[in-house]
Amino acid sequence: MKVLAVSLAFLLIAGLISTSLAQNEEGGEKELVRVRRGGYYCPFFQDKCHNHCRSFGRKAGYCGGFLKKTCICVMK
């Protein structure tokens, strides 16, 4: 039983280490990252959604999601 517990702990730790190393190797930044969601003026006034996102420093905003009811802000 102890051998099983030790081997399970070893596998979990090895998995965490390999995951963290894989994330560090990716390196570069993603070009567009979703940062905020809300229903600001969507789906009918996509330009207001865009302006809302621009108002707090994001690159752009668009209506997306189910029936385009979500304002999705992106940054570069």
PyMOL commands that place a pseudoatom at each C-alpha (Angstrom):
pseudoatom trace, name=CA, resn=MET, resi=1, chain=A, elem=C, hetatm=0, pos=[0.000, 0.000, 0.000]
pseudoatom trace, name=CA, resn=LYS, resi=2, chain=A, elem=C, hetatm=0, pos=[2.855, 2.373, 0.834]
pseudoatom trace, name=CA, resn=VAL, resi=3, chain=A, elem=C, hetatm=0, pos=[4.503, 1.576, -2.496]
pseudoatom trace, name=CA, resn=LEU, resi=4, chain=A, elem=C, hetatm=0, pos=[1.290, 2.488, -4.305]
pseudoatom trace, name=CA, resn=ALA, resi=5, chain=A, elem=C, hetatm=0, pos=[0.995, 5.792, -2.420]
pseudoatom trace, name=CA, resn=VAL, resi=6, chain=A, elem=C, hetatm=0, pos=[4.630, 6.709, -3.066]
pseudoatom trace, name=CA, resn=SER, resi=7, chain=A, elem=C, hetatm=0, pos=[4.385, 5.864, -6.764]
pseudoatom trace, name=CA, resn=LEU, resi=8, chain=A, elem=C, hetatm=0, pos=[1.171, 7.889, -7.101]
pseudoatom trace, name=CA, resn=ALA, resi=9, chain=A, elem=C, hetatm=0, pos=[2.808, 10.876, -5.397]
pseudoatom trace, name=CA, resn=PHE, resi=10, chain=A, elem=C, hetatm=0, pos=[5.823, 10.532, -7.687]
pseudoatom trace, name=CA, resn=LEU, resi=11, chain=A, elem=C, hetatm=0, pos=[3.607, 10.506, -10.791]
pseudoatom trace, name=CA, resn=LEU, resi=12, chain=A, elem=C, hetatm=0, pos=[1.704, 13.586, -9.633]
pseudoatom trace, name=CA, resn=ILE, resi=13, chain=A, elem=C, hetatm=0, pos=[4.896, 15.525, -8.933]
pseudoatom trace, name=CA, resn=ALA, resi=14, chain=A, elem=C, hetatm=0, pos=[6.426, 14.459, -12.259]
pseudoatom trace, name=CA, resn=GLY, resi=15, chain=A, elem=C, hetatm=0, pos=[3.270, 15.583, -14.057]
pseudoatom trace, name=CA, resn=LEU, resi=16, chain=A, elem=C, hetatm=0, pos=[3.341, 18.986, -12.381]
pseudoatom trace, name=CA, resn=ILE, resi=17, chain=A, elem=C, hetatm=0, pos=[6.999, 19.492, -13.246]
pseudoatom trace, name=CA, resn=SER, resi=18, chain=A, elem=C, hetatm=0, pos=[6.519, 18.489, -16.888]
pseudoatom trace, name=CA, resn=THR, resi=19, chain=A, elem=C, hetatm=0, pos=[3.487, 20.775, -17.204]
pseudoatom trace, name=CA, resn=SER, resi=20, chain=A, elem=C, hetatm=0, pos=[5.355, 23.761, -15.803]
pseudoatom trace, name=CA, resn=LEU, resi=21, chain=A, elem=C, hetatm=0, pos=[8.322, 23.094, -18.097]
pseudoatom trace, name=CA, resn=ALA, resi=22, chain=A, elem=C, hetatm=0, pos=[6.038, 22.840, -21.124]
pseudoatom trace, name=CA, resn=GLN, resi=23, chain=A, elem=C, hetatm=0, pos=[4.444, 26.172, -20.275]
pseudoatom trace, name=CA, resn=ASN, resi=24, chain=A, elem=C, hetatm=0, pos=[7.850, 27.839, -19.965]
pseudoatom trace, name=CA, resn=GLU, resi=25, chain=A, elem=C, hetatm=0, pos=[8.991, 26.490, -23.346]
pseudoatom trace, name=CA, resn=GLU, resi=26, chain=A, elem=C, hetatm=0, pos=[6.063, 28.076, -25.192]
pseudoatom trace, name=CA, resn=GLY, resi=27, chain=A, elem=C, hetatm=0, pos=[7.701, 31.427, -24.677]
pseudoatom trace, name=CA, resn=GLY, resi=28, chain=A, elem=C, hetatm=0, pos=[6.059, 33.967, -26.996]
pseudoatom trace, name=CA, resn=GLU, resi=29, chain=A, elem=C, hetatm=0, pos=[3.005, 35.980, -26.183]
pseudoatom trace, name=CA, resn=LYS, resi=30, chain=A, elem=C, hetatm=0, pos=[-0.336, 35.238, -27.712]
pseudoatom trace, name=CA, resn=GLU, resi=31, chain=A, elem=C, hetatm=0, pos=[-1.441, 37.921, -30.107]
pseudoatom trace, name=CA, resn=LEU, resi=32, chain=A, elem=C, hetatm=0, pos=[-5.022, 38.263, -28.899]
pseudoatom trace, name=CA, resn=VAL, resi=33, chain=A, elem=C, hetatm=0, pos=[-6.127, 37.353, -25.408]
pseudoatom trace, name=CA, resn=ARG, resi=34, chain=A, elem=C, hetatm=0, pos=[-9.694, 37.496, -24.121]
pseudoatom trace, name=CA, resn=VAL, resi=35, chain=A, elem=C, hetatm=0, pos=[-9.730, 39.540, -20.972]
pseudoatom trace, name=CA, resn=ARG, resi=36, chain=A, elem=C, hetatm=0, pos=[-13.272, 40.584, -20.099]
pseudoatom trace, name=CA, resn=ARG, resi=37, chain=A, elem=C, hetatm=0, pos=[-16.774, 39.489, -20.875]
pseudoatom trace, name=CA, resn=GLY, resi=38, chain=A, elem=C, hetatm=0, pos=[-20.046, 41.263, -20.319]
pseudoatom trace, name=CA, resn=GLY, resi=39, chain=A, elem=C, hetatm=0, pos=[-23.221, 42.013, -22.249]
pseudoatom trace, name=CA, resn=TYR, resi=40, chain=A, elem=C, hetatm=0, pos=[-22.358, 45.614, -23.079]
pseudoatom trace, name=CA, resn=TYR, resi=41, chain=A, elem=C, hetatm=0, pos=[-24.689, 46.596, -25.941]
pseudoatom trace, name=CA, resn=CYS, resi=42, chain=A, elem=C, hetatm=0, pos=[-24.510, 43.215, -27.647]
pseudoatom trace, name=CA, resn=PRO, resi=43, chain=A, elem=C, hetatm=0, pos=[-25.705, 41.935, -30.061]
pseudoatom trace, name=CA, resn=PHE, resi=44, chain=A, elem=C, hetatm=0, pos=[-27.181, 45.039, -31.678]
pseudoatom trace, name=CA, resn=PHE, resi=45, chain=A, elem=C, hetatm=0, pos=[-24.529, 47.726, -31.091]
pseudoatom trace, name=CA, resn=GLN, resi=46, chain=A, elem=C, hetatm=0, pos=[-21.182, 46.076, -31.697]
pseudoatom trace, name=CA, resn=ASP, resi=47, chain=A, elem=C, hetatm=0, pos=[-19.476, 49.451, -32.127]
pseudoatom trace, name=CA, resn=LYS, resi=48, chain=A, elem=C, hetatm=0, pos=[-20.471, 50.421, -28.569]
pseudoatom trace, name=CA, resn=CYS, resi=49, chain=A, elem=C, hetatm=0, pos=[-18.978, 47.163, -27.312]
pseudoatom trace, name=CA, resn=HIS, resi=50, chain=A, elem=C, hetatm=0, pos=[-15.770, 48.022, -29.174]
pseudoatom trace, name=CA, resn=ASN, resi=51, chain=A, elem=C, hetatm=0, pos=[-15.725, 51.538, -27.695]
pseudoatom trace, name=CA, resn=HIS, resi=52, chain=A, elem=C, hetatm=0, pos=[-16.411, 50.161, -24.212]
pseudoatom trace, name=CA, resn=CYS, resi=53, chain=A, elem=C, hetatm=0, pos=[-13.363, 47.903, -24.470]
pseudoatom trace, name=CA, resn=ARG, resi=54, chain=A, elem=C, hetatm=0, pos=[-11.204, 50.692, -25.855]
pseudoatom trace, name=CA, resn=SER, resi=55, chain=A, elem=C, hetatm=0, pos=[-12.236, 52.940, -22.947]
pseudoatom trace, name=CA, resn=PHE, resi=56, chain=A, elem=C, hetatm=0, pos=[-10.159, 50.922, -20.485]
pseudoatom trace, name=CA, resn=GLY, resi=57, chain=A, elem=C, hetatm=0, pos=[-7.137, 50.276, -22.669]
pseudoatom trace, name=CA, resn=ARG, resi=58, chain=A, elem=C, hetatm=0, pos=[-7.974, 47.148, -24.633]
pseudoatom trace, name=CA, resn=LYS, resi=59, chain=A, elem=C, hetatm=0, pos=[-7.181, 46.806, -28.324]
pseudoatom trace, name=CA, resn=ALA, resi=60, chain=A, elem=C, hetatm=0, pos=[-10.668, 45.936, -29.501]
pseudoatom trace, name=CA, resn=GLY, resi=61, chain=A, elem=C, hetatm=0, pos=[-14.012, 44.461, -28.588]
pseudoatom trace, name=CA, resn=TYR, resi=62, chain=A, elem=C, hetatm=0, pos=[-16.556, 42.363, -30.428]
pseudoatom trace, name=CA, resn=CYS, resi=63, chain=A, elem=C, hetatm=0, pos=[-19.833, 40.579, -29.802]
pseudoatom trace, name=CA, resn=GLY, resi=64, chain=A, elem=C, hetatm=0, pos=[-19.408, 36.828, -29.535]
pseudoatom trace, name=CA, resn=GLY, resi=65, chain=A, elem=C, hetatm=0, pos=[-20.594, 33.757, -27.731]
pseudoatom trace, name=CA, resn=PHE, resi=66, chain=A, elem=C, hetatm=0, pos=[-24.085, 32.288, -27.879]
pseudoatom trace, name=CA, resn=LEU, resi=67, chain=A, elem=C, hetatm=0, pos=[-26.250, 34.510, -30.128]
pseudoatom trace, name=CA, resn=LYS, resi=68, chain=A, elem=C, hetatm=0, pos=[-23.504, 37.175, -29.913]
pseudoatom trace, name=CA, resn=LYS, resi=69, chain=A, elem=C, hetatm=0, pos=[-24.814, 38.321, -26.524]
pseudoatom trace, name=CA, resn=THR, resi=70, chain=A, elem=C, hetatm=0, pos=[-21.371, 38.725, -24.941]
pseudoatom trace, name=CA, resn=CYS, resi=71, chain=A, elem=C, hetatm=0, pos=[-18.977, 41.631, -25.370]
pseudoatom trace, name=CA, resn=ILE, resi=72, chain=A, elem=C, hetatm=0, pos=[-15.481, 40.149, -25.595]
pseudoatom trace, name=CA, resn=CYS, resi=73, chain=A, elem=C, hetatm=0, pos=[-12.553, 42.510, -25.112]
pseudoatom trace, name=CA, resn=VAL, resi=74, chain=A, elem=C, hetatm=0, pos=[-9.153, 41.598, -26.523]
pseudoatom trace, name=CA, resn=MET, resi=75, chain=A, elem=C, hetatm=0, pos=[-5.704, 42.990, -25.991]
pseudoatom trace, name=CA, resn=LYS, resi=76, chain=A, elem=C, hetatm=0, pos=[-2.526, 42.591, -27.979]
for i in range(1, 76): cmd.bond("trace and resi %d" % i, "trace and resi %d" % (i + 1))
show_as sticks, trace
zoom trace
